């Protein structure tokens, strides 16, 4: 490589390392990868200690918990992150009360589901597991506004450290409990036992101190902002599950198994990048004087390194799949690589969603989410009769086309610098 090119590359890397948004994405991506590595190691222990029935019971309990937990991603925290300095304390006070109401309601719902399951399926501990996980909702409200405040301050190093500590503790406890003969409880119990780890992490240093004298912001204003965010999050969860339903209905259980394996093996790194990017860019845009311009500059700065990461994983999938997962899965390597190429579309759409959210246009965010879900699932369903590879290719093409059109449209729009927000 010529010396001049090498110098330019080094300077570009140095500028990227000094960029706060890039560092935030780096910290959060690292935390995601630590969690996924720990999950793989724990899975190895679980595979040797648990039978299929135990896995099934734990999977049902954790799935119900995860589905209900989506309702905590309801936009109330996003309102706290978006609030200007003048309205921060009033917004945070209202968010604190709202999240207590939400979490108490979710706890009651999950306990009710647990009791119903225990009545229908006694003796399997499934109902007890579901009900016990409801206790996490009684712990979370003590730290949620502190976590929102850390996110608002773009303290991603702390948040990444807390997430990593919780994930490592979770997987370590899972392995210990599995080796101790705890059965399905080895998967379920750590979800509860590690919640105090998260709470201590976000409370350390008291990033948020409640100001009773500030009063509360109007609930109506926060709900007007947050309800479309909740709709977008629910639709995203639906989109991420519906493709598997389509495969099972049109191509059968064997194809579903192959697709499910490829989805998890291929989207591990890209999902970590997407989640890290979304969590980092939203508070970054909220602090910007000109949201639209900051959004464009963020994509310009990060598009090359993130794009290279996706392409590198797609190429590496052809090599690492048979090595890591055994030759039995070698035939799935091209499918894994193909699904990896769908990662950039998700990142671009998530960036557009966070742009709309930072501008307070959460209804627009919901429309973007609906459009992307249709662009993913409609080609998926239409091509499903032509086989798994054609289905995945059509879905990736549809998602990529929508993402490119959306991003191009947003780059063409020039907005005046918005005034700082006064309601939320």
Secondary structure per residue as TSV (DSSP state, phi and psi in degrees):
chain	resnum	aa	ss	phi	psi
A	1	X	-	360.0	129.6
A	2	X	-	-57.7	149.7
A	3	X	H	-60.3	-38.1
A	4	X	H	-64.6	-42.6
A	5	X	H	-66.3	-40.2
A	6	X	H	-62.8	-40.4
A	7	X	H	-64.7	-42.7
A	8	X	H	-62.2	-41.3
A	9	X	H	-63.3	-44.1
A	10	X	H	-62.9	-41.4
A	11	X	H	-64.9	-38.9
A	12	X	H	-64.9	-42.4
A	13	X	H	-64.2	-40.6
A	14	X	H	-64.0	-42.7
A	15	X	H	-64.6	-39.0
A	16	X	H	-64.6	-41.0
A	17	X	H	-66.7	-27.5
A	18	X	H	-83.8	-11.3
A	19	X	-	-77.6	128.4
A	20	X	H	-65.4	-40.9
A	21	X	H	-63.8	-42.3
A	22	X	H	-62.6	-40.1
A	23	X	H	-64.8	-40.3
A	24	X	H	-61.3	-45.7
A	25	X	H	-61.4	-40.2
A	26	X	H	-62.7	-45.9
A	27	X	H	-61.7	-46.9
A	28	X	H	-70.1	-35.5
A	29	X	H	-64.7	-41.8
A	30	X	H	-58.4	-42.8
A	31	X	H	-63.4	-41.0
A	32	X	H	-62.9	-42.1
A	33	X	H	-69.3	-36.2
A	34	X	H	-60.7	-43.4
A	35	X	H	-62.4	-42.7
A	36	X	H	-70.5	-36.5
A	37	X	H	-65.2	-43.6
A	38	X	H	-62.2	-36.4
A	39	X	H	-63.6	-39.3
A	40	X	H	-65.0	-44.2
A	41	X	H	-65.6	-40.8
A	42	X	H	-65.0	-36.8
A	43	X	H	-63.5	-34.2
A	44	X	H	-63.0	-44.1
A	45	X	H	-66.1	-45.0
A	46	X	H	-61.4	-39.4
A	47	X	H	-61.5	-29.0
A	48	X	H	-87.9	-16.7
A	49	X	H	-111.6	-26.5
A	50	X	-	-110.8	148.8
A	51	X	-	-94.0	176.7
A	52	X	H	-62.2	-36.1
A	53	X	H	-64.2	-42.5
A	54	X	H	-64.1	-41.5
A	55	X	H	-60.7	-41.9
A	56	X	H	-63.3	-44.6
A	57	X	H	-62.2	-47.4
A	58	X	H	-63.2	-39.2
A	59	X	H	-62.4	-41.2
A	60	X	H	-64.5	-45.4
A	61	X	H	-62.5	-46.5
A	62	X	H	-69.5	-36.6
A	63	X	H	-63.5	-45.2
A	64	X	H	-60.6	-43.1
A	65	X	H	-60.9	-45.4
A	66	X	H	-67.3	-37.4
A	67	X	H	-65.7	-41.0
A	68	X	H	-70.9	-34.2
A	69	X	H	-67.4	-19.3
A	70	X	G	-55.5	-31.5
A	71	X	G	-70.5	-11.7
A	72	X	G	-79.5	-17.4
A	73	X	-	-89.7	62.5
A	74	X	S	-105.9	8.4
A	75	X	S	90.9	-9.9
A	76	X	H	-65.3	-43.2
A	77	X	H	-63.4	-38.0
A	78	X	H	-62.6	-33.4
A	79	X	H	-66.5	-37.5
A	80	X	H	-65.4	-44.3
A	81	X	H	-62.4	-37.0
A	82	X	H	-81.6	-17.9
A	83	X	-	-61.9	143.5
A	84	X	-	-78.0	169.6
A	85	X	T	-58.9	-35.1
A	86	X	T	-65.8	-36.6
A	87	X	T	-107.3	6.7
A	88	X	H	-59.7	-50.3
A	89	X	H	-67.3	-39.1
A	90	X	H	-66.3	-39.6
A	91	X	H	-66.8	-42.4
A	92	X	H	-64.4	-39.0
A	93	X	H	-63.3	-42.7
A	94	X	H	-66.7	-40.6
A	95	X	H	-62.0	-39.1
A	96	X	H	-59.6	-46.0
A	97	X	H	-67.5	-43.9
A	98	X	H	-62.0	-42.1
A	99	X	H	-70.7	-28.4
A	100	X	H	-64.8	-43.6
A	101	X	H	-62.9	-45.7
A	102	X	H	-61.3	-48.6
A	103	X	H	-67.6	-38.3
A	104	X	H	-64.5	-39.7
A	105	X	H	-64.8	-43.0
A	106	X	H	-65.5	-38.5
A	107	X	H	-62.3	-43.3
A	108	X	H	-64.2	-41.5
A	109	X	H	-63.5	-44.9
A	110	X	H	-69.3	-36.9
A	111	X	H	-63.7	-40.8
A	112	X	H	-61.5	-42.4
A	113	X	H	-62.8	-41.5
A	114	X	H	-61.0	-43.4
A	115	X	H	-65.1	-39.9
A	116	X	H	-65.2	-42.4
A	117	X	H	-65.3	-40.5
A	118	X	H	-65.2	-32.7
A	119	X	H	-69.9	-40.4
A	120	X	H	-78.2	-36.3
A	121	X	S	-127.4	69.6
A	122	X	T	-70.9	152.7
A	123	X	T	86.0	-1.7
A	124	X	S	-103.8	-4.0
A	125	X	S	67.9	3.3
A	126	X	H	-65.4	-45.5
A	127	X	H	-62.3	-39.9
A	128	X	H	-64.2	-39.3
A	129	X	H	-63.3	-46.2
A	130	X	H	-61.8	-45.6
A	131	X	H	-66.2	-38.8
A	132	X	H	-66.3	-37.1
A	133	X	H	-65.3	-17.4
A	134	X	T	-64.7	-21.9
A	135	X	T	-61.8	-27.3
A	136	X	H	-59.6	-32.0
A	137	X	H	-72.1	-15.9
A	138	X	H	-87.6	-11.2
A	139	X	H	-99.5	-38.3
A	140	X	H	-56.3	-42.5
A	141	X	H	-60.4	-24.6
A	142	X	H	-64.8	-24.7
A	143	X	H	-120.3	-4.6
A	144	X	H	-63.0	-46.1
A	145	X	H	-67.2	-32.3
A	146	X	H	-62.8	-41.3
A	147	X	H	-65.7	-41.6
A	148	X	H	-61.1	-38.4
A	149	X	H	-66.7	-40.2
A	150	X	H	-62.8	-40.0
A	151	X	H	-65.9	-41.1
A	152	X	H	-61.3	-37.6
A	153	X	T	-80.7	-0.1
A	154	X	T	57.7	36.3
A	155	X	-	-85.7	67.0
A	156	X	H	-72.0	-25.6
A	157	X	H	-61.8	-44.4
A	158	X	H	-66.2	-47.4
A	159	X	H	-62.3	-39.0
A	160	X	H	-66.5	-39.5
A	161	X	H	-63.9	-42.0
A	162	X	H	-64.0	-45.4
A	163	X	H	-62.6	-41.4
A	164	X	H	-65.9	-44.1
A	165	X	H	-61.5	-42.3
A	166	X	H	-65.6	-42.4
A	167	X	H	-66.0	-45.2
A	168	X	H	-62.3	-42.9
A	169	X	H	-63.4	-41.8
A	170	X	H	-57.8	-51.7
A	171	X	H	-69.7	-34.1
A	172	X	H	-66.0	-45.6
A	173	X	H	-63.7	-38.1
A	174	X	H	-59.0	-46.3
A	175	X	H	-64.3	-43.9
A	176	X	H	-63.4	-46.1
A	177	X	H	-66.3	-37.3
A	178	X	H	-64.6	-43.8
A	179	X	H	-68.0	-23.3
A	180	X	T	-84.5	-1.9
A	181	X	T	85.1	26.6
A	182	X	-	-77.9	-9.0
A	183	X	T	65.9	-137.9
A	184	X	T	-63.1	-25.9
A	185	X	H	-61.0	-23.9
A	186	X	H	-63.0	-27.7
A	187	X	H	-87.5	-35.5
A	188	X	H	-83.2	-49.0
A	189	X	H	-56.0	-42.6
A	190	X	H	-58.9	-26.1
A	191	X	H	-61.6	-35.2
A	192	X	H	-82.5	-44.9
A	193	X	H	-67.6	-23.4
A	194	X	T	-92.7	-5.8
A	195	X	H	-61.2	-39.8
A	196	X	H	-61.5	-28.5
A	197	X	H	-62.8	-46.6
A	198	X	H	-60.5	-44.8
A	199	X	H	-62.6	-46.7
A	200	X	H	-62.3	-37.5
A	201	X	H	-65.1	-44.7
A	202	X	H	-78.8	-24.2
A	203	X	H	-80.8	-20.1
A	204	X	T	-57.5	125.1
A	205	X	T	82.0	-0.5
A	206	X	T	47.0	67.1
A	207	X	S	-60.5	-25.1
A	208	X	-	-124.7	128.4
A	209	X	-	-116.6	120.8
A	210	X	-	-65.9	129.8
A	211	X	-	-106.7	95.2
A	212	X	G	-64.3	-32.4
A	213	X	G	-68.9	-20.9
A	214	X	G	-71.6	-22.3
A	215	X	-	78.8	-160.4
A	216	X	-	-128.0	150.0
A	217	X	-	-78.3	157.1
A	218	X	-	-60.5	128.5
A	219	X	H	-63.2	-35.4
A	220	X	H	-60.3	-40.6
A	221	X	H	-65.5	-41.7
A	222	X	H	-67.2	-41.3
A	223	X	H	-66.2	-36.1
A	224	X	H	-60.8	-36.3
A	225	X	H	-77.8	-40.9
A	226	X	H	-87.0	-29.4
A	227	X	H	-62.5	-42.1
A	228	X	H	-62.9	-31.4
A	229	X	H	-63.3	-44.2
A	230	X	H	-60.2	-43.2
A	231	X	H	-59.9	-40.9
A	232	X	H	-65.5	-40.6
A	233	X	H	-67.5	-40.5
A	234	X	H	-65.1	-40.4
A	235	X	H	-67.4	-36.3
A	236	X	H	-63.4	-43.5
A	237	X	H	-63.0	-40.2
A	238	X	H	-62.2	-45.8
A	239	X	H	-59.7	-40.6
A	240	X	H	-71.3	-15.0
A	241	X	H	-106.2	-26.5
A	242	X	H	-67.8	-31.4
A	243	X	H	-61.8	-35.8
A	244	X	H	-69.3	-36.1
A	245	X	H	-64.0	-42.6
A	246	X	H	-62.5	-44.0
A	247	X	H	-60.9	-44.7
A	248	X	H	-65.2	-35.6
A	249	X	H	-77.2	-33.5
A	250	X	H	-100.9	-31.3
A	251	X	T	-116.1	-10.2
A	252	X	-	97.9	171.9
A	253	X	H	-67.8	-38.5
A	254	X	H	-63.4	-43.5
A	255	X	H	-65.0	-36.3
A	256	X	H	-61.2	-42.8
A	257	X	H	-60.9	-42.8
A	258	X	H	-65.7	-43.5
A	259	X	H	-66.0	-42.6
A	260	X	H	-62.3	-41.3
A	261	X	H	-62.3	-48.6
A	262	X	H	-63.4	-38.6
A	263	X	H	-61.6	-46.7
A	264	X	H	-73.8	-38.0
A	265	X	H	-72.9	-28.9
A	266	X	H	-95.0	-32.0
A	267	X	S	-99.3	13.8
A	268	X	H	-61.9	-56.7
A	269	X	H	-69.3	-44.5
A	270	X	H	-65.8	-36.8
A	271	X	H	-64.6	-38.5
A	272	X	H	-63.4	-42.9
A	273	X	H	-64.3	-43.6
A	274	X	H	-62.7	-45.9
A	275	X	H	-65.6	-41.9
A	276	X	H	-63.5	-43.3
A	277	X	H	-62.0	-45.9
A	278	X	H	-62.7	-46.0
A	279	X	H	-67.4	-28.4
A	280	X	H	-85.7	-39.9
A	281	X	H	-75.7	-27.5
A	282	X	H	-63.6	-54.9
A	283	X	H	-64.1	-29.7
A	284	X	H	-61.9	-45.1
A	285	X	H	-69.7	-34.9
A	286	X	H	-64.0	-29.2
A	287	X	H	-84.8	-12.0
A	288	X	-	-75.7	144.9
A	289	X	S	-71.5	-33.1
A	290	X	S	-128.0	101.5
A	291	X	H	-62.6	-46.3
A	292	X	H	-62.5	-43.7
A	293	X	H	-68.0	-40.3
A	294	X	H	-64.5	-37.1
A	295	X	H	-62.1	-45.6
A	296	X	H	-63.4	-44.5
A	297	X	H	-66.1	-36.2
A	298	X	H	-63.4	-43.3
A	299	X	H	-66.3	-39.1
A	300	X	H	-61.5	-43.2
A	301	X	H	-69.3	-38.2
A	302	X	H	-101.3	-9.7
A	303	X	H	-62.7	-41.4
A	304	X	H	-67.3	-53.7
A	305	X	H	-63.5	-39.7
A	306	X	H	-70.5	-40.1
A	307	X	H	-61.5	-41.4
A	308	X	H	-63.2	-36.0
A	309	X	H	-64.1	-42.0
A	310	X	H	-64.7	-46.8
A	311	X	H	-64.0	-40.0
A	312	X	H	-63.3	-40.7
A	313	X	H	-67.5	-39.2
A	314	X	H	-60.8	-43.5
A	315	X	H	-67.8	-40.2
A	316	X	H	-69.0	-26.0
A	317	X	H	-58.7	-34.2
A	318	X	H	-64.3	-21.5
A	319	X	H	-100.7	-46.6
A	320	X	H	-78.5	-24.6
A	321	X	H	-60.0	-53.1
A	322	X	H	-67.3	-26.1
A	323	X	H	-76.5	-49.1
A	324	X	H	-77.0	-41.7
A	325	X	H	-104.5	4.9
A	326	X	-	87.4	159.6
A	327	X	G	-62.5	-20.9
A	328	X	G	-59.4	-27.8
A	329	X	G	-103.5	10.3
A	330	X	G	-59.3	-35.3
A	331	X	G	-66.5	-18.0
A	332	X	G	-86.7	-8.2
A	333	X	H	-57.1	-45.8
A	334	X	H	-61.4	-35.5
A	335	X	H	-67.0	-40.0
A	336	X	H	-60.0	-47.1
A	337	X	H	-61.1	-40.8
A	338	X	H	-63.9	-43.9
A	339	X	H	-66.1	-31.7
A	340	X	H	-60.7	-33.7
A	341	X	T	-71.0	-9.8
A	342	X	T	-83.5	-8.4
A	343	X	H	-61.6	-45.8
A	344	X	H	-57.7	-36.5
A	345	X	H	-62.5	-43.1
A	346	X	H	-62.3	-40.3
A	347	X	H	-64.7	-44.5
A	348	X	H	-63.1	-41.1
A	349	X	H	-69.1	-40.0
A	350	X	H	-62.4	-38.0
A	351	X	H	-62.6	-42.0
A	352	X	H	-64.7	-39.2
A	353	X	H	-62.7	-43.8
A	354	X	H	-68.2	-31.7
A	355	X	H	-62.5	-49.0
A	356	X	H	-62.6	-40.3
A	357	X	H	-64.4	-42.2
A	358	X	H	-64.6	-31.4
A	359	X	T	-80.4	-4.5
A	360	X	T	83.0	7.3
A	361	X	-	-94.5	63.6
A	362	X	H	-70.4	-24.3
A	363	X	H	-65.2	-37.6
A	364	X	H	-65.7	-38.5
A	365	X	H	-59.4	-43.2
A	366	X	H	-62.9	-40.3
A	367	X	H	-64.2	-40.0
A	368	X	H	-61.4	-41.3
A	369	X	H	-65.9	-40.7
A	370	X	H	-63.2	-46.7
A	371	X	H	-60.0	-41.3
A	372	X	H	-69.3	-40.1
A	373	X	H	-60.0	-41.6
A	374	X	H	-66.4	-41.6
A	375	X	H	-67.0	-24.7
A	376	X	H	-85.3	-49.2
A	377	X	H	-82.0	-34.0
A	378	X	H	-63.6	-51.2
A	379	X	H	-62.5	-34.1
A	380	X	H	-59.6	-47.3
A	381	X	H	-70.2	-41.2
A	382	X	H	-66.6	-33.9
A	383	X	H	-93.4	-2.2
A	384	X	G	-62.5	-27.5
A	385	X	G	-74.3	-10.2
A	386	X	G	-97.2	5.9
A	387	X	-	108.6	168.6
A	388	X	H	-68.1	-41.3
A	389	X	H	-68.6	-41.7
A	390	X	H	-63.4	-37.5
A	391	X	H	-63.3	-48.2
A	392	X	H	-64.2	-41.1
A	393	X	H	-63.3	-43.9
A	394	X	H	-63.5	-39.9
A	395	X	H	-66.2	-45.7
A	396	X	H	-62.9	-41.2
A	397	X	H	-65.1	-44.3
A	398	X	H	-63.4	-44.5
A	399	X	H	-64.2	-42.7
A	400	X	H	-65.6	-41.2
A	401	X	H	-62.5	-45.1
A	402	X	H	-63.4	-44.7
A	403	X	H	-62.3	-41.7
A	404	X	H	-66.9	-42.1
A	405	X	H	-64.9	-42.1
A	406	X	H	-64.3	-46.0
A	407	X	H	-66.1	-41.1
A	408	X	H	-61.6	-41.8
A	409	X	H	-63.6	-41.6
A	410	X	H	-69.4	-34.1
A	411	X	H	-67.7	-28.3
A	412	X	H	-80.3	-19.1
A	413	X	-	-82.8	129.8
A	414	X	-	-114.1	114.8
A	415	X	-	-106.8	147.5
A	416	X	-	-67.9	151.5
A	417	X	-	-59.4	124.0
A	418	X	-	-73.2	152.2
A	419	X	-	-73.9	156.2
A	420	X	-	-67.8	153.6
A	421	X	-	-81.3	141.3
A	422	X	S	-111.3	-25.7
A	423	X	-	-84.9	-50.2
A	424	X	-	-134.2	360.0
